[in-house]
């Protein structure tokens, strides 16, 4: 990437919670969880990632529109829709995800989902 990864407070929360959940589910050892959390903190400190503000009422409205258009046929989870809607509200062109269904949703609304 040529610019920092843009994160909202929601993205940051989801990242930290995913690491904690992986620890709880014994998918990663405590040392890996600590390292991942430290890396995320360091990425923010050095500018590799930046926290950006979001107009949450606008993002929620966009998410509602996406839900009405896409969920009946795609079965999308609320948080996945909210992440995609937030990206659109922030003017993102690319969307990073490892969730296949979320990637399909992002592409359906015009984002370039990676990987």
BELNOR-V505253 format. One record per helix or strand of 3 or more residues. SS is the DSSP state (H for helix, E for strand). FROM is the first residue (numbers start at 1). LEN is the number of residues. If there is no record, write none. Layout:
# BELNOR-V505253
{{SS/FROM/LEN} {SS/FROM/LEN}}
This chain:
# BELNOR-V505253
{{E/5/3} {H/9/16} {H/30/17} {E/49/3} {H/56/19} {H/78/12} {E/94/3} {H/100/9} {E/112/3}}
